Amino acid sequence: MRDFRAIIEKLKIYVSDDIKRKVLDKDISNILKINQARFATMKKRNVTPYEEILRFCEAEKLSCSEIFFD
């Protein structure tokens, strides 16, 4: 299973294909509907927001195994 930073990088790759520009942490926090300050704290503490990521995967019809596992 990937850690927080690897999961976020995978999300950035997925989102960048849709918006055709560099994706920043603030973009991911907005997509996951997480306050940017809370997202930064989660990143610092390496705490993965599983529920928010699972909701995003469901909305995008994306397999969560692509995000969480190698």
N, C-alpha and C positions, 0 to 999 in steps of 0.2 A: 504494500500500500504506500502511496506517495505521501510526503509530508505537506504541510500547508503551502510552502513556497512552490513546490512542484505542481500542486493542484492549481494554484493561481496562475502559474505559467501556462498550464494546459488550457485553462479558461481563456487566457489572453490570446492564445493561438486560435482557439475556436472563434472568439469574438472578432479578432482582426480580419478573419476571412470575410465577415459580413460588412464591416465598416471601412475596410481598405485604408487604415491608418494605424499608427502605433497606439496600442491600448495601454493606458496607465492604470495604476492601482485605484485611482478615483473612479475610473470607468467601471472597473469590476465591482467596487463597493456600490455604485449606483445600480448596476445590473442585478446585484444580489439584494438590493434594498437594505443596505447596511450603512449606517452613519459612517462618514469617512474617519472620524476620530476613533470610533469603535473598531473599524476595520484595521487601522494602524496599530491599535493595541493588540488585536488578535494576531496580527502579523508578527509583532514584537514577541509575543508570548507563544507563538507557534500553535495557536488554537484554531482548529479548522471549523468553519461554520457549516456543518453538515446539513442541517435543515434547510438553510438558504440555498445551498448548492443543489440539493435534491429538488427543491421547488423550481429552480432555474432549469435543471435538466428535464424535468417533467414538462415545463412550459415550452421548451425548445425541441421536445421529442428527441432528446439526446441520451444515449446510454450512459448512466452514471459510472459504469465500469471503465469507460474511456477516460473519465476524469480522475477517478480514484486509484486505478490500478495500471501497472505497466503493461 
